[in-house]
Amino acid sequence: MGERLVAGLSRGAGKLVAVPLGGLARWRGGKPMHPRGAVFEAVLERHGGVPERGVPWLDAIASTPAVVRLSRGAGLPAPLPDLLGLAVRLPGAGAPIDLLLSTTGRGPLSRLLPLPRRDAAAVYSSIMAYRSDAGSLRLAALPETAGVPSDPEPLAGAVSRDGLRFTLAVARGLGPWQPFATLTLTAPVPALDPDVRFDAVQNPPPGLVPDGPMARFRAPSYQRARAARSATRQR
């Protein structure tokens, strides 16, 4: 009964928030949140884990090209802190795989809370849980450096000079982060911020099912944003 109530409240809140976000998306060219960002070529190197987690995609050893977008959530000007986003797109069997991570704390509870940051080399987590054969999982990107600007143009310059690396990790419930991959940003794409859209609810990694209040909250907003994007293109 309690879980059904939480699920219903999450869906209802998502639908309520989706209405103003849809209007904002039309005003911002289809992007209600994270309007300002930079897109990078990248490589995801999965090295598996010991012990194995029971999710083949997490346990696999593979090197995959990726597209990464780092962005400022509210589009606030630097040097103001903002809720930063790290979106990853990977090729998939018939459909892409999308990961959407936001700046949070690193600890068992603070990983569930979005936190504004200035430095793009910050801790990002999915916040949203994934249901899997290994239990309820969350993903994170843990920085291997610091002192990287989050404003798109300076960020692109910093990555061009020095690159940017994150350790990707997974945690079950409130357990510790366990590394399973390295994400390396190599160079910004020429257009800096082309129109690449990510959907973590529709395009999860194989074996991971978006679940919990955050997934139900996000789904209506994604639907509104897709509709606003279509309307913008038809003008």
N, C-alpha and C positions, 0 to 999 in steps of 0.2 A: 504493500500500500504506500509506504513512504517513498520507495523508488519510483513508483508511477507518478506520485505527486511531484517529485523533483523533476522528472522527465517532462511532465505537462507544463510546469512552471518555466522550464528552460525553453521549450518550444514556443510558449506564449511570449516570453521576454524577447526571444529572437525575432518573432514576427513583429513585435512592437517596435524594436530598434531598427528592423529592416526598412520600415517606411521612411524615416528621415534619412537613413543611409542611402536609399534609392534616389531620393532627391539630391543628396550631396553628390552621388555618383554622376548624375546627369550634369551637374554643374562642373564637376572635375573631370569630364571626359570619360566617365565610366569607372573612376577610381575613388570610392568614398573614403577610403583610408590609404595610407602610404602613397600619397600622390607624388612625392619627390624621392627619386632613388637613382641608383646606378646598377647597370647589368654587367656581369662579368662572365668570361669563359672560365671554366673550372674543371677539376678532375676529382672524382670521388673514388677513393681506394678503400675497399672493404677488406679487412683482414680477419674477419670472423671473430670468434671469442672462445675462451676456455674457462668454464665448461660451455658447451653449446647451449643456446637458449630455446631451441625447439621451433624457431621461426627461420626457415631456409634463407630468406632474404637477408636477415641479420647475420646468419652464420656463414654465408658464402664468402669466398675469396674472389674478388673481381676488381677491375679498374674500369671506370665508366666516365665518359665525358659528361659534363653537367653545365647548366646555365644557372647562375646565381644572381639574385637581385637583393641588394642591401638598401634599405629605405627608412625614411623618417615617417612614423605613423600618422601624426597630425599635420605634418608638413611645416612644423615650426622652423623659423630661421635659426641657424647656428649663431652663437654658441649655446642657445637654450637647449636644455635636455629634452628629449622626445622619446616616445615609445618606439624603439627601433625594431625593424623586421629583417629576417633573413629567410628568403624563399629559395628553394632548390628545385630545379626541374631535371629529371633524369629520363632517358628513353625507357620505355616499357614495352611489353608484348601487346601491341595493338593500341595502347593508350599510354600517355606519359605518367610518370610518378612524380608527385609534388609533395614537398615538405614545406610547411610554414611554421617558422619559429619566431618568437618574440623575446625581447630582453626581459629577463627575470632574475631572481636570485638563484643560487646554486644549491641551497640546502633542501632537505626533504619537504619543508612547507613553503619556503620562499620561492621554490621552482614553480609554484602554482599561482604566483602573483606577478602580473605585468609591472615592470619597473622602468621608468624613464632613465635614459643614459645619454651621455655625450660621445663616448668612445665606441666606435663600431666594432672594435675587438673586445666584445663583451660576452657574457653568458646568455645564450638564447635557449629557450625550451619550447616544446610543443604546447605546453599548458594542457591542451586537449589530450585525453587518454586514447589509447588504441586497445581494443580487445583482441586477444590472440590466444593461441594454444599454450603460451607461456604465462598467461595471466594478463593483468592490466599493465600496459607499458606506456612510457613516455620517452620522447627523444630529446636530445640536447646537442647544441654545438658549443664546445668549450674552447676559448681562444688560446692560441699558443704564443701570443704577443700582446702588446698593449700600446696605447697612444696613437690610435688610428682615427682620423676625423670621420664624422658621420655625414657631413654635408656632401652631396654627390660629387661635385667637381674636385674638391681636395681629396676626397676618398679615392676617386679614380686615379688621381696622380700618385697617391701613396701606394696603391696596389700595383700600378705600373712600375714603380721603382723597386718595391720590396716584396711584392706578393702578399698574400694573407692566408694563414692556415688555421683551421679549426679541427679539433678532435670531436668526432661524432660519437655520442654515447647513448646508451639505453638504460632505463631504470624500471624495475618492477615495483609498482606501488610506491611506497616511500623509501625504497631501498637505495643503495649507493649507485652512482653512475658507473657503468661498465663500458669502456671504449670498444667500438666495433669498426671504426673507419676514420680516415683522414680526408678532410675536404680542403683542397688547395685552390684558391683563386689566383689565376695567372695573369689576366689582362682584361681591361674593360672593353666592351664591344664598341665599334666606331660611333654608333648613334648615342652612346652613353645610357639612355633610358628608353629603349624601344618598347612597343606595346606588347609585353609578355604578361599573360595573366596566369595565376596559379590557383588551384582549387584543392585544398588538402582533404576535403570531405569526399569529393568524387574521385580523386586520383591518389589513393593511399598506396604505400608499398604492398606487394603481395604478402598475404598472411596477417596484415594489420588492418583492423576494421575501426574507423573512427567511432568513438563511443563516449558516453557520459554527457553531463550537462553542457560542456563547452561545444561538443559536436552538434548537439541539438540546437544550441544557441546560434552557432555559426551558419547552419544550413540555410535559413531564410535570407540572411544577409547576402550570401553568395548568389542565391537565386535572384534577388533584387539587383545586385551588381551586374549579373549577366544580362538581365533584361535592359538595364540602363545602358550597358555597352552596346547592345543591339540597336537600341533606339538612337544612340549617338551616331552609329555608323550609317543609319538610314537617312540622316538629315542631309 
